[in-house]
Structures are given as structure tokens and as C-alpha cells.
Amino acid sequence: MRNEGLGSWPARRARKTPERTALIHRQSSISYAELYDRTTRLAQALRALGVRRGDRIAYLGPNHPSFLETLFAAGTLGAVFLPLNWRLAGPEIGYQLVDSGAKALIYAPSLAGLVDSAQCAADVKTYVEVGERYEEMIASAPDERIDEPVTADDTCIIMYTSGTTGRPKGAMLTHGNITWNAVNVLVDQDLIADERALVSAPLFHTAGLNMLTLPVLLKGGTCVLVEAFDPAATFDLIEEHGITFMFGVPTMFDQVARHPRWADADLSSLRMLSCGGSPVPTSLIAVYQERGLTFLQGYGMTEAAPGTLFLDAEHAVSKAGSAGVPHFFSDVRVVRPDFSPVDVGETGEVVVRGPHVMPGYWGLPDETAAVFSNGWFRSGDAARVDEDGYVFIVDRIKDMIISGGENVYPAEIEDLLLRHPDIVECAVIGVPDDKWGEVPRAVVVVREGADLDPDEVIASLSGQLAKYKIPKSVVIAEELPRTASGKLLKARVRTRFGTNS
């Protein structure tokens, strides 16, 4: 087998455990033998449509077996998989399709309208709707194995992550990056072959895909795919399928704990709860510990596929608030601007190196060079290290907002706000929110003589940004604090306007 990448996983797993259940979705299940057969046929069908090695194949839709079938089929062909965030607006989807040069798009029928609104995606030649046509393609395609040579260094996935410029960047993750990340999960989280994972976190996110789903499939476990998270349904799924492993952001676990069924629900099958996206509140840890459940949590980034730091269950309480220590095959330092290591308790920047770190951003050599120093990826996040080597993330150098586990980058929102005819200056900050952890707030300076309606400003962003990126409040200020050279002082904006009031 010349394919060393993810495209070979279904074949390798099928020859070991063909009858084991790989995927469950609603009332249907797919064995590893069936996953291999469907993946092979889909790859043959895509090749017949002109998809070749290196071409980008996009997928737009909620969690569904076709997402993973498309990923593995792309890997079989040596093509590159492009998962799209279906929560984005049409223009945002269109930008990623154009920037990546996607040749094919497979999408859920419920998102046909969103596909239509991404009209600038002129390079897409093939559109396939999941459903009757998708199934006909698979059924009519030959089942002959494709043995395309694929190496660990070949690009497997492009995952878009916004930057401080507001322009999304495509992180190129190789087959080796994703495989080594999965190995880190297997080593540090002790996955077993009988694992039954509930996948309610979106697969288009690096954590839902790379920290949960792919490691479980590599081990030969079962993934129960759910289109959208629902706390009540979560209890039913845990009991029905004997779920052993769950991943979510703190907001998801908080909603489960606040649900009326929490006290009496049968959670005896649960073995691992993995949490990411933002630090787990100590109070939430305590609520789960009362039920005999402990969180595994960590810190990561799309560019690192994403696992970087990991806090195990043994230290969940004694090191509460910490992101943990580096994953087994990961090297992490906290450094000063001159790259010398910080002292205990001193704040510095997190840098990471390892076989799971991306080689760069798609089509952006200058931006790639800017984030690497001596082989280390510069996270842009500030942290301190305690006397035991545990890392505590203390600030976001890039001013990123994390809302319900979604990364929100102020510059992207500010760029759109400044197009409003009555806004002359603006700054977007995160403010505390009981449900989402934090949400965006726009602080704006209004054009002289204008009568700005905050609700109208918020409404004007609808359709241009994903809902979670749209500010939940707009505050009008006389001026924004700046340095003598005119640089915006974001810290002062947060101090003055960042309360809940």
C-alpha cells in the first residue's frame, strides 16, 4: 500500500476489524468494511468527475457520515479536503472556496441556499448534494482500490482560521500532522478499541475532528454523529449507545449540568470527558466531580492540528486553571521576545514545535514566515509556567475572543463596521456572558451630527458575518484611547467598556 496518509485508514482498519461499527448516524450504522467500500467508490466517482491529486474538495454540512467519507476519499486520491464552517455567511464561504481554488463541493441539502449565496466561488466545477445523487454516485462507481502514492508530508486538510488582519488564512495540515496528533491523543488519553464517542461538536472544527473523531476511528472505536448539540438529546444518546467518550466546549457541558435530567440521568458508561476551546471553570469541574466525572482539558490551535498542551484527570483539581503540560510528541516553550525561556511565574509567549505543527498557510509565504522562528510556531498567546512545568494561559496577544468555543477575531468585525457611513472609529472586544463565556461588543465613535441606532448597526451585519461573530451590543463612545502615535489601546478599551453593564 503506497498510501501512507488518512486515505489508507479505512482499508487498514477494515482488514483488522471489518465487522466493527465505525459510524452511527440516527438509525443507521456503517461498519469499517462498509466505510472502506463507500470511501473507495466515492473516490472513484470523484476521479471520474475530474478530481485529481492536489485538487481541493470542499464539504459543507453538519456532522454526517458523508463528511468523513469525503475526507477519506480525498486522501485516497491525494486530493486536499476543505471542511467549511456552515455557520458562516455566504460571502465568507465564497471567499474560502475561491482562496483555496476548490474544484468540487459536496454539501448538505439543508444548506443549498447557502451554497447559492456563495456566488463568487467561480472555480468550483462540481457540486454534489448529499442525498440521492451522492448515493447514486457511490452505488454506480467501481469498488476497485485506488493506490495513489501519498506521503506523510502531503497536505491533507486546509482549515481556515481567521487572523488579526481579519482575512481568513488556510492552515495546511499534512497527513503526518493529523496522524501524529491522533497518536498524541491515544498516548495521553488512553483510548480503547471499545470506545463509543459522542460527536456533537462540529466536525469542521479541528477539535471535534482531530481530538475526538479521528483518534477513535484510528483505534477502531465507534463514533456516534449528531448534527447539532442538544443537552436533552445528549442524555438519551449516552444511555442508548453506552457513550464512553465525549468532547465539548465548557458551554456545552454547562448546559448539560443545568438540565433538569442531570441529577437522575444514567451516566455510568462515561469514561472520558474532554473539554477545550476555553478554560473549564472550577465550579463546573466540581459539579461533574460530584457525579464521579472528571474533565480532561488542554490547549491547542488549528495550526498545531490542534493538540499542544494537555491536563490529565489526576491534576484537574490541583492544577485547575492550567492548560497542562505538552502532549507526548509535542514541545512547548514559554519565551520572552528574544526567545529566552521565562522564569517561573513570568509571562511570555507560547511557542510550539513538533510533527503535528503545520508547514504553513495556504498561499501565504510571508504570513507563514512571520509565525515561525527557528522552527518554532509562535502562537501569539501569552502564558506563565509554574514550578512544576504546568502552563497557564493568561492573555490573548492577538485579541481573539472565544465565544462558545468559536474563535472570533475583532479585526474582521471592525473592518465591516468601519464601512457603516455613520461610524468613524471602532474597537471590538469580548465581554463576559453567562451562556457563551464571552461575546463580542462593538465600541464605536459616531460621525459628527449622526444619530446612530445600535440595533440598526447590529442588524446591518446580518448575512455578512456568522451569527456568533455579530456583536451582541454596541456602545457609543466620544473617543477611543490611543497612543501618541495613534495606536489603539485595546487594553484600555476593555477596561472601560468591557463590563457586563
Secondary structure, DSSP 4 states (H G I P E B T S, - for coil): --B-SGGGHHHHHHHH-TTSEEEEETTEEEEHHHHHHHHHHHHHHHHHTT--TT-EEEEESSS-HHHHHHHHHHHHHT-EEEEE-TTS-HHHHHHHHHHHT--EEEE-GGGHHHHHH-TT-TT--EEEETTHHHHHHHHHS--PPP---B-TTSEEEEEEE--TTS--EEEEEEHHHHHHHHHHHHHHH---TT-EEEE-S-TTSHIIIIIIIHHHHHHT-EEEE-SS--HHHHHHHHHHHT--EEEE-HHHHHHHHHSTTTTT---TT--EEEE-SSPPPHHHHHHHHTTT--EEEEEE-GGGSSEEEEE-GGGTTTTTT--BEE-TT-EEEEE-TTSPBPPTT--EEEEEESTTS-SEETT-HHHHHHHEETTEEEEEEEEEE-TTS-EEEEEETT--EEETTEEE-HHHHHHHHTTSTTEEEEEEEEEEETTTEEEEEEEEEEPTT----HHHHHHHTBTTB-GGGS-SEEEE-S---B-TT--B-HHHHHHHH-S--
